Amino acid sequence: MRMMTKRQRQIGRATLAAVLLGLPLTTGAGAQDTSLPQSSATPQVQSQATPTAPIQSPVLSIDSEQFFRGSAFGLRVIAEYQDALRALDVENTRIADELRAEEQALTAQRAQLDSATFAKMADAFHERVQGIRREQTAKQQVIESRVELAERRFLTAAFPVVEALMTERGAAIIVEKRNVYATNLSIEITDDAIARINAELGDGLAFIAGQSGQTGTDDGTSTETDAAPATENAPQAGNDN
């Protein structure tokens, strides 16, 4: 498993953020999709016959990506992921505005400065922009890594549920539906697995709290996709941090 649009007058600001910070746009024209990455899937030929009751079969199939995305746990993770990216986009736009103002002020001083002094100031500005770019990119990587952590936790919690379904159906193996060319819908358990995991796990927050308590550690991830660090702690355009 693997796992908006702003008003027209804001598009220029978002574009500037991407140019100055070297980051992909998350809003506006040319925005990147903030949904979780889609997995490649093998085209399938499926039987249209859908039995009213589960059949006994030695082989079952599951769409693991849909299992995650369709669960209450997965829906929460996706929503938090999108919220975090939107918050990061707002922060990137604010920082880009500050950098643009500083660049304009520096350009305005050019006529009053000798070439060596101006070059030194321009180099310092460039280095600060590069540092901010690295920090903002790191924040996005943290968001992505929290999604990966959430998926691993989901798999850990889901295994007993899927195993129980396999036992009930008398199956010996469960295959990934997206890797199968032809299948009969009677052996597919995705919807049943989603219903079971929702009943067992809900949105997963209690499960996460329980895991932290068992290990005796608190990794600070009551939700896996918390937004990037608060904007007031972000590097300011006029600072060397």
C-alpha positions as CSV (number, residue, x, y, z in Angstrom):
1,M,0.0,0.0,0.0
2,R,1.1,3.4,-0.7
3,M,-0.2,4.8,-0.3
4,M,-6.7,23.2,-3.2
5,T,-7.6,25.8,-5.0
6,K,-7.1,29.5,-3.9
7,R,-8.7,32.5,-5.4
8,Q,-7.2,33.8,-8.6
9,R,-5.4,36.7,-7.0
10,Q,-3.5,34.3,-4.7
11,I,-2.0,32.2,-7.5
12,G,0.9,34.7,-8.2
13,R,1.9,34.5,-4.5
14,A,1.8,30.7,-4.4
15,T,3.9,30.6,-7.6
16,L,6.4,33.0,-6.1
17,A,6.7,30.6,-3.1
18,A,7.5,27.8,-5.4
19,V,10.1,29.8,-7.2
20,L,11.8,31.2,-4.2
21,L,11.7,28.1,-2.1
22,G,12.1,25.6,-4.9
23,L,9.1,23.6,-3.6
24,P,6.2,22.1,-5.5
25,L,2.9,24.1,-5.4
26,T,0.1,22.7,-3.2
27,T,-2.4,25.3,-4.2
28,G,-3.3,27.4,-7.2
29,A,-2.6,26.8,-10.8
30,G,-0.5,23.7,-11.5
31,A,-1.1,22.5,-7.9
32,Q,0.1,19.1,-6.9
33,D,-2.5,16.6,-5.8
34,T,-2.6,16.5,-2.0
35,S,-4.2,13.1,-2.0
36,L,-2.0,10.2,-1.1
37,P,0.0,8.7,-3.9
38,Q,-1.8,6.2,-6.0
39,S,-0.4,2.7,-6.5
40,S,-0.1,1.2,-9.9
41,A,-2.7,-1.5,-10.5
42,T,-3.0,-4.4,-12.9
43,P,-6.1,-4.2,-15.1
44,Q,-8.6,-6.8,-14.0
45,V,-11.3,-8.8,-15.6
46,Q,-14.0,-9.4,-13.0
47,S,-17.0,-11.7,-13.0
48,Q,-20.2,-9.7,-12.6
49,A,-21.8,-12.5,-10.4
50,T,-21.9,-11.3,-6.8
51,P,-23.2,-14.0,-4.4
52,T,-25.5,-13.1,-1.6
53,A,-23.3,-15.0,0.9
54,P,-19.6,-15.5,1.2
55,I,-18.3,-18.7,-0.3
56,Q,-15.6,-21.0,1.0
57,S,-12.5,-20.7,-1.1
58,P,-8.8,-21.5,-0.6
59,V,-7.9,-18.2,-2.2
60,L,-9.2,-14.8,-1.3
61,S,-8.4,-11.3,-2.6
62,I,-8.1,-7.9,-1.1
63,D,-7.5,-4.4,-2.5
64,S,-5.0,-3.3,0.2
65,E,-5.0,0.3,-0.9
66,Q,-8.7,0.6,-0.8
67,F,-8.7,-1.3,2.5
68,F,-6.6,1.5,4.0
69,R,-8.2,4.5,2.2
70,G,-11.7,3.3,2.9
71,S,-11.2,2.7,6.6
72,A,-12.0,5.3,9.3
73,F,-8.3,5.1,10.2
74,G,-7.2,5.8,6.6
75,L,-9.7,8.6,6.1
76,R,-8.4,10.3,9.2
77,V,-4.8,10.0,8.0
78,I,-5.7,11.3,4.5
79,A,-7.5,14.3,6.0
80,E,-4.6,15.1,8.4
81,Y,-2.1,14.8,5.5
82,Q,-4.1,17.2,3.4
83,D,-4.5,19.7,6.3
84,A,-0.7,19.5,6.9
85,L,0.1,20.3,3.3
86,R,-2.3,23.2,3.2
87,A,-0.7,24.6,6.4
88,L,2.8,24.2,4.9
89,D,1.7,25.9,1.7
90,V,0.4,28.9,3.7
91,E,3.7,29.1,5.5
92,N,5.7,28.8,2.3
93,T,3.7,31.7,0.8
94,R,4.2,33.9,3.8
95,I,8.0,33.2,3.8
96,A,8.1,33.9,0.0
97,D,6.4,37.3,0.5
98,E,9.0,38.2,3.2
99,L,11.8,37.1,0.9
100,R,10.4,39.1,-2.0
101,A,10.2,42.2,0.1
102,E,13.8,41.7,1.3
103,E,15.0,41.2,-2.3
104,Q,13.2,44.4,-3.5
105,A,14.8,46.3,-0.6
106,L,18.2,44.9,-1.5
107,T,17.7,45.8,-5.2
108,A,16.8,49.4,-4.2
109,Q,20.1,49.8,-2.4
110,R,22.2,48.7,-5.4
111,A,22.7,52.2,-6.7
112,Q,24.1,53.3,-3.3
113,L,26.5,50.4,-2.8
114,D,29.8,49.5,-4.4
115,S,29.8,46.3,-6.4
116,A,31.7,44.3,-3.8
117,T,29.4,45.2,-1.0
118,F,26.3,44.5,-3.0
119,A,27.7,41.1,-4.2
120,K,28.4,40.2,-0.6
121,M,24.8,41.1,0.5
122,A,23.3,39.3,-2.5
123,D,25.3,36.2,-1.7
124,A,24.1,36.3,1.9
125,F,20.5,36.6,0.8
126,H,21.0,33.7,-1.6
127,E,22.4,31.5,1.2
128,R,19.5,32.3,3.5
129,V,17.0,31.4,0.7
130,Q,18.8,28.1,0.3
131,G,18.7,27.4,4.0
132,I,15.0,28.1,4.1
133,R,14.4,25.9,1.2
134,R,16.1,23.0,2.9
135,E,14.1,23.6,6.1
136,Q,10.7,23.7,4.3
137,T,11.6,20.6,2.2
138,A,12.4,18.8,5.5
139,K,9.0,19.8,6.9
140,Q,7.3,18.2,3.9
141,Q,9.4,15.1,4.3
142,V,8.2,14.8,7.9
143,I,4.6,15.0,6.7
144,E,5.2,12.2,4.2
145,S,7.0,10.1,6.7
146,R,4.1,10.3,9.2
147,V,1.8,9.0,6.5
148,E,4.2,6.0,6.0
149,L,4.2,5.4,9.8
150,A,0.4,5.5,9.8
151,E,0.2,2.9,7.1
152,R,2.6,0.6,9.0
153,R,0.5,1.0,12.1
154,F,-2.6,0.2,10.2
155,L,-1.1,-3.0,8.8
156,T,-0.1,-4.0,12.3
157,A,-3.6,-3.5,13.6
158,A,-5.3,-5.0,10.5
159,F,-3.5,-8.3,10.4
160,P,-5.6,-10.1,13.0
161,V,-8.8,-8.9,11.3
162,V,-7.7,-10.1,7.9
163,E,-6.4,-13.4,9.4
164,A,-9.8,-14.0,11.0
165,L,-11.6,-13.5,7.7
166,M,-9.2,-15.9,6.1
167,T,-9.9,-18.5,8.7
168,E,-13.7,-18.0,8.5
169,R,-13.7,-18.5,4.8
170,G,-11.5,-21.6,5.0
171,A,-8.8,-19.9,2.9
172,A,-5.1,-20.6,2.8
173,I,-3.9,-17.4,1.2
174,I,-5.0,-13.9,0.5
175,V,-3.7,-12.3,-2.7
176,E,-3.5,-8.6,-3.7
177,K,-6.5,-7.9,-5.9
178,R,-4.7,-5.3,-8.0
179,N,-2.0,-7.8,-9.0
180,V,-4.5,-10.3,-10.3
181,Y,-5.6,-10.2,-14.0
182,A,-8.9,-12.0,-13.6
183,T,-10.9,-12.7,-10.4
184,N,-14.4,-13.5,-9.2
185,L,-15.9,-11.0,-6.9
186,S,-17.1,-13.8,-4.7
187,I,-13.6,-14.2,-3.2
188,E,-13.0,-10.5,-2.6
189,I,-13.0,-9.4,1.1
190,T,-12.1,-5.7,0.9
191,D,-15.5,-4.4,2.0
192,D,-15.8,-7.0,4.7
193,A,-12.3,-6.1,6.0
194,I,-13.1,-2.4,6.1
195,A,-16.3,-3.1,8.1
196,R,-14.4,-5.3,10.5
197,I,-11.4,-2.9,11.0
198,N,-13.8,0.0,11.5
199,A,-15.6,-1.9,14.3
200,E,-12.3,-3.0,15.9
201,L,-10.2,0.1,15.4
202,G,-12.3,3.2,14.6
203,D,-10.1,6.1,13.6
204,G,-7.1,4.4,15.2
205,L,-6.3,7.1,17.8
206,A,-7.0,4.7,20.8
207,F,-4.8,2.1,19.2
208,I,-1.9,4.5,18.7
209,A,-2.2,5.7,22.4
210,G,-2.1,2.0,23.4
211,Q,1.0,1.3,21.4
212,S,2.8,4.3,23.0
213,G,1.8,3.1,26.4
214,Q,3.0,-0.4,25.8
215,T,6.5,0.7,24.6
216,G,6.8,3.3,27.4
217,T,7.5,6.0,25.0
218,D,5.6,8.9,23.6
219,D,6.7,9.8,20.0
220,G,4.3,12.8,20.0
221,T,2.3,11.4,17.2
222,S,-1.2,11.2,18.6
223,T,-2.0,11.8,14.9
224,E,0.5,10.7,12.3
225,T,0.2,13.7,10.0
226,D,0.4,16.6,12.3
227,A,1.1,19.8,10.4
228,A,4.6,21.1,10.0
229,P,6.1,23.1,13.0
230,A,4.3,26.3,13.9
231,T,4.9,29.1,11.5
232,E,6.1,31.4,14.3
233,N,9.2,29.1,14.6
234,A,9.9,29.2,10.9
235,P,12.9,31.1,9.6
236,Q,12.1,34.8,9.0
237,A,13.3,36.5,5.8
238,G,15.3,38.9,7.7
239,N,17.1,36.4,10.0
240,D,20.1,34.1,9.4
241,N,18.4,31.2,11.2
